[in-house]
Amino acid sequence: MKMIKYDLHLLGWYEFQKLCLTIVQEILGQTVMTFLDSNDAGKDGAFSGTWKQKDGEDLTGNFVIQCKFTNKSDKNLRLSDLDDEFSKIERLVLEKQCDCYVLMTNAGISGRFETTFSRKLSALGVKTWRVFGSNWIYTQIHESNQLRTLVPRIYGLGDLSQILDERAYSQARQLLLSMRDDLSKIVITTAYYKAAKALSDHGFVLIIGEPAAGKTTIASLLAMAAVDQWKLFTLKLDTPELVIKYWNSDAPNQFFWIDDAFGVTQYESDLVNNWNHILPQVKAMIKQGIKIVMTSRDYIYRRARNDLKEGAFPLFNESQVVIDLHKLTTPEKEQILYNHLKLGRQTKQFLTKIKPFLNDIANNSRFIPETARRLADPAFTKQVYISKYSLMQFVERQESFLEDVIRGLDNDCKAALALIYMNNGQVVSPLELEQNEYDAINKLGSDIGSCIQALEAMKDSLVQYTFIEDNSVWRFKHPTIGDAYARIVSKSPEQLEIYLYGTNIEKVMEQVTCGNVGLEKTIIVPKAMYNIILERILLFKESEAYKTGYLSRWGAKRKIYTFLSRRSSKDFLNLYISKNPKIFEQIVKPSMSFHYSEDIDLVIKLNELQLLPENYRKEFVNYIAHFTILGEDLYVLRNDDLQKVFTIMELEDLKQKVRAQLLPNIEDLRRKREDEFRKFNDDTSEEHMEDFFDKMNILQEEFQEEENVIEVIENEISKAKNWVDEHLFNKNEKPDRILDIAEEKTIIKSSRSIFDDIDI
């Protein structure tokens, strides 16, 4: 078998010691004493007991474990490299602390070295010894996917095509290759262990945190573990629709990774509505054994929670599956900073100059993983003077520094970034532009050929070339770059006008607000430019998201109503109504499934701003009341905002009619639902009755003080549950998949700085 090599010299002394510790713990199966540095007693680790070797005699006694790290590749260890250790070994032998001496190194071991080393240790009184060089360490890594998962930087320091199972690698090749550079810098954090446990126990995890907190990093670790340990078919997707498209209901060996599930830099209500629509299928996937990882910025998730359908989202017990990335520990921040600088693009001279300030940078409360990435890239540090004050400013004012970097780019680079932003953060490669996009980049002083060259020039600094849904795309290296670009555009009337005219109107409606309506990270269009948006919305009749004419028109209407209800100020709504007064009659009779209705959202907004005429309000109230009394849709009994469209008298009258007309007929409601089983889909009986159970929950909440009513409702729920049990059918047994990851307890205590060899 061909030897697989790893670039262990890129680990640094600190992480190499951790790797050795992990290997020894795997072999010995028990805890090894904490590592010490080379200044403390001459031992990096210690163990007392019996080492049962695979192919050799058992070793018993007190073990001393010494790690010898070199930052040079293909170096062979020489006896002179250990001169400082021999006096320490002699003292340890006299103190009866060293029966067996274990030397672990990432250097090569020659036969000549082993011979001379053996003579030396024998003369010092060591009873037994073992020397494990780079080839032995390579073998341990290759033979243990658990070891690779425990030290995931290994994935980025070797050839993935040789490390992973051939079938698993081939299906995820493009995704894994795009992750390799980031994997080489990864640091395992406490949040990762929590996320891994949630994924193992529940099949689903949502990772939330502030921008650039490391959400995607943890998701990529979980994806790699899924490929390596479980051989799962791994897909990184953008939308709920794509999850359904690629779901294979006959095969549980899938892993879905959805970054920014509810919006990239700002909340996108359409995404949440679409998640709500497919929740029954998502629950079925998880029951089947499919693994799902989502990420979201914390402020976006807080908005999404209000719109996610209560009780329907799979296992949405926040204490179990929602992992919030809190502050990193100081050792975690130091390791993140070390890894990025060591494997970054900075010169040795730069690293030497910045070295005295690295501990201060890592200890700054504003330090985040993205800080380390930018410090490691000359594109972000050209204007930074190396002093403690300037570096602290770089950390604490990252947003303004990033804006300065973008402003300092040439026109071609700015135009290339504009293309990405105009396409919601990613543009398909090779570039295929619409005419309005050609016009926009021309106004910015560039052309398509120059934009292509600019993308290549900015690759891996401001932009990245990656694969999503098997398509090659250019996207921002990090979403915070999109945030910064949006701030620049919003401050420049000329650029804003180019953007508003040059970007597809569907994308504009997902990125801007007309006036300040309280949404984070949006471009706020000033009143002077409202007419640009109005003109384009009035011409928007068909959505490109759908192929058929009916759905295309329906999709366009949904987009417009969502924009009006969530992203429009009162002034803009007044302007829109003046140009389209028929809007009221179009929204007062919404389609069924009121929870998902953009019509209702718009009615609520217009009523709140006192823009809804009374005759249309009454027509809407009567329409909602009619279907509530029939038991077709009880959404109004649960939604406080919808209830505000009713007067106090109207709402009380509705509730009295529900009590008098609906409650006596809930048995008929149950039987009707049962009779519809298998007429429209192949849901399980449990999935089929979810709608009925949801309605009963609403009625229980509404009449919780009336014992006789609650008794009737609970009786119908019991009958429905019995029916569900009687109509259950067997599904494939869920595979047992647990990530073999134990949280690291050992901390390396050392007087030596982790940054000691950063510039070597």
N, C-alpha and C positions, 0 to 999 in steps of 0.2 A: 504494500500500500504506500502511495506517495505521501511523504511527510508534509503536513500542512503547517506553514510557518505563520507566526503572528508578529506584528511590530511591537514587541514588548518594550523596546527601548523608548517608546513614546509614552509609556504609562507614567513615568516619574517615580522617584524612590518611594513615595508614600503609598501610592496605589499598587506598586509592585509588592510591597510588604503585605498589603491587604489581600492581594491575589494569593500570595504564598500561604497566608493564614487560612484563607478559604479552602485551598487545596488540602492542607494538612488536616483541617477539621473534617473535610469530606472523607479523607482516608482513615483517620483515627476514630471518627464517629463520636467525638466528645470535645469538650471545650479545651482550647489551648490558652495558656496564660497570655495576658496582654503583651503585645510587642513593646519593646523599648528601643531607643535609638542607639547608635553605635557608641555613644559616650557613656552608656549606662551598663556596666558589668559585662559587656561583650555578648549579650544575647538579645536577639530580636523576638524570641518566643521560647516558651518552656512547656514541657509536658512530662508528667510522671505516670508510668503505667506500662502496658504491653502493646507493642505495635505488631499486629498480625499481618505480615506481608503476604502478598498474593503468591509470589514465587520465591520463597526464601525462608530462612529461619525467623522465628519470632524474636523481636528485640524488646528487652525489658530493662527498666531502670529510669533514671532521670535523663531526660532529653534536653539538649540545648539546640534551638533552631536559629540559624543565622542566615539572613538574606543579603546577597551581594548584588546590587543593581548597577548596571552600566547604561548610559544613554547613547552608546554607540552600537549600531547594528553590526552583526556578524563578528563581534569581538570574542576572542577566546580568553578564558580566565588564566592568569599567571599566578604563580605562588607569591610573587612580590606584591600582588594586589591585596594579599591577606596579612601582610607584615604586622599591621596594627592589631590583628586579632589573636595572634599566637600567645602573647603574654597573658591576655585575658582568659584564653582557654586553659592555660597552665594553672591560673589561679582558681578557676571553676573546678578543675579536677581535684586540686588540693582540698577544696571546700566540699567535695563529694556531691557536686551539683551537675556533673557532666559524665554520665556513663556512656551516652551515645550523642555524637555531634552530627547534626544534619545541616548541610550547606545547600542553600537553594539560590540559584543565580539565573539570570536571563542571558548570561554569556555562554559560549560554547565550552565544552569540557573535552580536552584531549586525553589520550591514554597516558601520555607522558605526565600531564598534570596530576592525574589520579594516582600514579605511582609515587611521585614525590610528595604529594599531599598526604597519602597514607603513611609513608615513613615518618613524616613530621608529626602527625597526630599520635602515632604509636609511641614515638619518643616522648611525647608530652603526657602519656599515661591514659589516653582515651581508649576505652575498651572496644567500642564499635563506632563506625561512622558511615554516613551515606552522603554522596554528592549528587545533586540533581540539577542538571544544566538545562539549557533552553529546549533541547529536543525532548527531554522527559516532561517538561512543563507543557510543551505543545501537545504531547500525547494525552496528558490528563485532561486538557481542555477539549480535545477532539472526542474523547470517549465519554464525556459527561455533558449532556445538554443542561442538566441542573446546574453544573458549575458555570456554564456560559450564561445562564439566566441570573445567577448570583453576581456575576461580574460582567454585565452586559456591554461594557466598553470593548470587550473582546470581539463582538460582532463587527465593530468598525475598524479593527486592527488586523483582520485577516480576509481571505477570499471567501465571500459568502457562498459562492457556487460550490465550494468544497466543504464548508462548515455544515451546511444544512442538508437535510434530506433532498434528494434530487427532484422528486416530484413537487414537494412543497416549495422549493426554491424556484422551479421553472414557472409555476403559476403566479408567483408574487415577485418575479424578477425585477420588473421595472420599479415597483414600489420600494423594494428593499434596496436597490441600488441608489435611489434618490435619498434614502435615509442614512446611507453608510457614513457619510461625513459627520452627520450629527451624532450618530451612535458612538463614534470614536471619542466623543467629548462628554458622554453622558455620565451623570452622577446619580447613584441610587439615593433616594430620599425617603423619609418616613411616609410621605403621601403615596409613594409608589407601592409600598407594602400594603397599605390600606386599600388602594385601588385593586391590586392583585387579589386580595382576599375577597373583595366585593365581587369581582368578576368570577372567581372560582365558586363562591357560595351561591351567587344569584344569577350569573350569566349576563349581567348587565351592570355597567357603571357609568355614571356621569361625573366628569371631572370639571370643577368650576374654579375660577380664580381670576385675579386681576390681569390686565394685559401683560403679556411677556412673563408670566409667573411660572411657566414650564408645563402647561397643560398638554401641549402636543408632544413634548418630550416623554411624558409618562405614557401617553397613548401609543407612541411608537415603541416603547419598551414592551408594553403588553402585546402589541402586534407581533413583535419579534419572538416573544415567548410563545405565542400561539402557533406561529409557524414552526418553531424549533421543537417544542415539547409535544404539541398536539397534532402537528402536520395539517393545520387547518388551511382551507382555501381563504386567503385574506384579501379583502377589498376595502379600499379607502374611497368613500362616496361622499357626495355633497348634500343630497336631498332625500326626503322620505320616499319620493317616487322611485329613485334609483335603488333604494333598499328593496322595495317590492319587485322591481324589475329583475334584480339579480338573485333574489331568494329562490333557492331550490327546496321545495317542501318535501322532497324525497331524500334529501341528504343533510344530515345535521353537522357536517364538517365545514361550516362557514364561520368566518369572523368578519364582522362589519365594523368599520372605524369611520365615524362621522365627526369631523372637526367642525367647530362652530355651528352646532346643530340648530341654533335658533337665530343665527345672524353672525356675520364675520366681525364687523366693528360696531354695528348697531342692531337693535331688535327688529326682526322681520316677522310680522304677525302671520304672513302667509305660510311661512315654514311651520309655525306652531299649529296653525289650522290643518295643514297637511299631515303633521304628526298625529293630531287628534283623529283624523280620518282613518289612518292605518293602524291605530293602536291594537285592534283585535289581532291583526296579522303579526304585529311585533310580539304580542304576548304568546302567540302560537309559536313563533320562532324560538323564543326563550324556553318554552316548554319542550321544544324539539331538541334543544341542546346547543343551538347557535349562540355564539357570544357576540355581544354588542357593546362597543365603547363610544361614548359621546363626550365632547368637550364644549364648554361655553364660558364666555367671560361672565364674571359674577353679576355685573349690573344688567346684562342682557337676560341672564337666567332669572333674576328677580322679577323682571317684567313678564317673562315667559310663564312663570309659575301661575300668574293670574289667569292666563288663557289656556293652560293645559287642562284637559278635561279631568275633573276630580274623580278619583276612584278608578280611572281607566288606564292611566299610565302604568306600565308593568313594574311591579315591585317598587313603586315610587315612595319607598320608605326612606326619607332623607338620611336617617341615622345609619342606614345600611349601604346604600348604593350611591349616594351623592358625596363625593370626596372634595372638600373645600381646601384649596392649597393655601395654608397659612404661611407665616413667615418661615423662611429657611433658617436652620441652625447655622452658627458661625462656621463650623467645620464643613458643612455642605456648601456654603457660599465660597469658602476658600478653595475647595476642590473644583467647583464649577469654574472659578476664575482661573485657576491653574491650568485646567484642561484646555480651555479655550485659548489662552495665551500660548501654551506649549505647542498646540497644533494649529495655531493661527498663522497669519501672514506677516506679522511684525518682524522687523529685523532684530538680530541679537543686540545691536546697540540700543534700540528702543526698549527692549526687555531689561537690559542692564540699568537704563535710566529710570524706568518705572518701578523696578524691583523694591526699593525702599518704601514705597507707598502702597504696596499691594495689600498688606494687612489692614491698612486704614480704609482702602476701597471696599474690601470684603466686609468690614465691620460697619460700614455706612448703612443706616436703616433704609435708604432708598435703593440699595443694591438689589437687582433682579437678574435672572439669567441673561436677559437680553443685554444688560450692561457689559457682561463679560464678552459676549459675541462682538459687540461694537468696538470694545477696547482692543480686541484681537485683529481688527481689520483696519488697515491704513486709510481706507476710504472714509472712515468716521473720525479719524484722529489727526488729520492733516493740520487742523488749526488749533490743536491742543498743545499748550505749553506744559512741559513736564515739571510740575510743582505740586505740592500737597493741595494748595488752594485751588488751582486750575482743575486738578483731577477730582476734587470734591464737587466742584461746580459741574463737571461733566456727569457725575453720578446723579447729582440732585436736580439738574436742569436738563435731563435727557431729551425731553420733548423739544425744547428750543434748540438744543444742539443739533438734533436730527433735522429740524426745519432749516437750519443754516446749511447743513450738508446738501439738502435737496436744492435750496436756492442757489448754491454754488455750482451746480451741475451745468453742463452745456445744454443748448436747446434740444439736441437730439435725445439726450438722456431724460430730460424733462418730458418730452413728447412721448417717449417710451413708457415712462411711469404713468402719464396721462392715459395712454391706451389701456393699461392694466386697470387703472381706477375706473375708467369709463365702462369696463366690462365686469364690474363687481369683484375686482380683486384678482382676476385671472383671465388670460387671453390665450386662445388655442394656438399652438404652433404646428405647422407653419402659419404665419399671420395671414388672415383673410379678412380684409376690412370692408365695412359698409362705406357708401359714398360720404355719409356725414362724418365718419371717422377720418377718412382721407382729408376732408376739408378742415377738420379740427387740428390734425397734426401739421397741416400746411400753415394754418394761422399761427401755430406755435413755432414756426420756423424750421420745420423738418419734413422728411418724406419717409416712405416705408423702408427703403433701403437703409437709410441712416438710423431708423428706429431699430432695425434688426441688429445692426452693428452695435448700437448702444446697449441693447439687451445683453449681448454677449460680453460687452465690457463691464457691465454691472453684475454679471452672474456671480452668485454666492456672496455678494455683499448687500446690494439693495434688492435684487431679484433672485429668484431661483427657477431652475428648469426642472420640472417634476412630472409625475404621471398621476392622473386621477381618472378613474373609470376607464383605464387603458388608453386614455388620450394624453398626449404630451401637451403641457401648458407652461406658460410663463406666469409667475405670480410673485407678489411681494415676498421677499425673504422672510418678513415677519409682518403681521397685520398692523403693527404700530407704524410701519412706514406708510400704509394707507391712511392711518389717522393723521399723520403729519402732512401728507399731501392734501388731505381734505381741508386742514386748517389753512394751508397756503392758498388754496383755491378760494376759500371763503373770504380771505382778506384782499383778494385782487378782483375788482369788478370786471376787468378785461378777461382774465382767465375764467371767471365764473360764467360769463356770457358764452364764451367758447364751449365750455363744458355743457351748459344747459342746452345749447343748440346742437352740439356734436354727439351727445350720448343718446343711445336708444331710450325712448321715453319710459319704457318699463323699468329700466335700470335707474333712471332719474328719480322715479317715484319711490324707489327703494332706498335712495341715498340722501334725499333732501327733505327739508320741511319748509313750508311757506309760513314764515314767522317762527318764533320760538315757542314750541309746544311742549318743551321739557324732555325731549328725547336726547339721549347722549350720543356724542360722536357724529352728529349729522352736519351736513352743509345747510346753513340757514339762509334761505333765499330772501333778500330784502324786498320790501313792498314795491320798490321801483321796478323789480323784475318779475312780479306776479304774472304780468301779461304773457311773458314767454312761456311759463308753465301752463297757463290757462289755454293759450293758443294750441299747444301741443296735446294737452289732454282732450280737448274738444275734437281733435282730429284722430285720436286714438280709438279705433273701433275693433281691432282684432289683435289678439295676443299671439306672439310667436311661439309661446309655450305649447300650443295645441295645433294639430294638423287639420282637424275637421272644422268646418265653418261654424257650426253651432257652438262647439266648445271654445273656439277661438274668440267668438263674440262674448260668450259667458266669462271667459278668463279676463278679457279687457275690462268688462264691467266690474268684476271683483277687484281688480287692481285699482281702478278709479275710486270705488267706494271705500276701499281700505285707506287710500291716500287721503281722501276727504275726511274720514272719521278719525284718523290717527296722526296725520302729518300736516293738517291745515288749520290755520288760525281763523278766527271769526271774520276778519277782513277778507281773507281769500275765499272763504265759504260764501260770503255775501256776493263777491265778484262772480263766483261760479254760478250761483243761483240766478243772478241777473242774466247770464248767458244761456242757462238751461233750466228754466222755471218748471219744466216737466219732471224734474228730479223727484219731487214729492210723490207724485202718483206712481213712480217707478219703484219706490221703496216701501210703501205702506202695506204691501201684501207679500211679505217675504216667503221664500220657499221653505219647505219643512226642514227639520233638523235645525231648530232656531239657534242652537249653541254655535253653529258654524256660520251663521248668516252675517255677511258684511252689510246687508240691508239694515238689519237691526242695529248694528253698531253705528251706522250713519244716522238712523232715526234718533238714537240715544244722544249722539253728539249734537245734532241740530236742536233737539229739545232742550238740552243743557244750556245751549247758547241762545235760547229763545228765538230760534230761526224757523221753528216748525209751526206752520199755520194750524189753528185750532181744528179746522174741519179735517185736515189730514191726520192730526193727532188722534181724534176720536175714531176715525176709520181704522187706524192702526190698532188702537186699543181693542176695538170690537173684534178685529180679525184674530189677534193673539188670544183673546178671551175665549173665542169660539173653539179653537183647537185645544185649549187647556181644559175646558169643561168636558170635551170628548175624551180626554186622556191621550190624545195623539202626541202632544208635546207639553211638558210641564216646566220648561226652562224658566218661565217668568216667576215661578214660585221659589226658585233658587237664586236668581240674579237680581241683586239690589238695584243696579243701574237701570235695568229694564223696568223694574217696578216704579221708578221715578217718573216714567212717561205717563203712568196712571195717576189720576187724582186719588186722594185718600178714600173717597166714597167709591170710586170705580174699583179700587183694589180690594176693598172690603166686600163689595158686591161679588166680585170674582171668587173670592175665597168661600163665601157662603154658597155659591152655586157649585163649586167643587165639592163641598161637603154634602150638599143635597142631591146632586146629580151624578157625580163621578164615583164617590165612595161606594154607593150601593152596586156599582157595575164593575168593580175591579176584578171580580171573578171572570166576567165576560172578557175583560181586557187580557187576563192571563190565558184563557182558553184560545182566544184569537191568536195570540203570539205563539202558543204551542202548535196550533194548526198550520202556521206558516213555516214550520221547520222543514228545511231542505227544499223549499220552493224556489228560493232565490240564490242560495249559496251552499257551500259544503262545510259551514261552521260546525263545531262540536255543539252539543246541546247546551253546554255551559256558556259558550260564546254567544249562542243564539239568544239566550235568555238574559244577557247582560242588560239590554235595554229595559226589560221589564223590572229587573232588580233595581236599576238606577231610578226608575220612576217611583218604586216603592220607598226607596231611601228618601226621595224628595218629600213624599207624603208623610213619612215618619217624622221628618224634621219639622214639617209644617204643623202637624197635629200632635206633637210630642206630649202636650199637657192633657190630652183626651184619651183616657185609658181604653174606652170601648172602641174607639177608632183604631188605636194602635193594635188592639187584639185582632181586629178584622184584617189589618194589613199583614201582621205577622203570620196569620193563618194562611193567607194567600202566598206569602213568601215560602212557607214550609211546603205547601203543595207544589210550588214551582221547583223547589230543590229536589223533591222526590221525583218529579217528572224528569229533571236533568239527570239524576242518577239512573233512572230506568232507560234513558236513551243515550247513555255514554257508549262510545265505541272505542275499541283499542287503537292506540297510536304506537308508532315505533318507540321503544324504550329510550329514554334520554341517556346519552353516554355520560359516564362519570369522568369529568375533566377538572382536575384540581392543579393549579400551578404549584410546582414543587419549589416554593420559595419560603425560606424562613427569615424573619426579620433579623437583621444584623444587630447583635448586642455588644460586640467587642469594639472598643475604641482604642485607637493607637495613641498612646500618650508619649509625647516627645518634646524635648527642649529644642529640637531642630525645626526650623520653619519649613512648611510645605513648599514654600517658594524658593528654597535654598538652591535648587538646580534649574530654575526657570530659564536662565540665560546661558546654560551650558550646552 
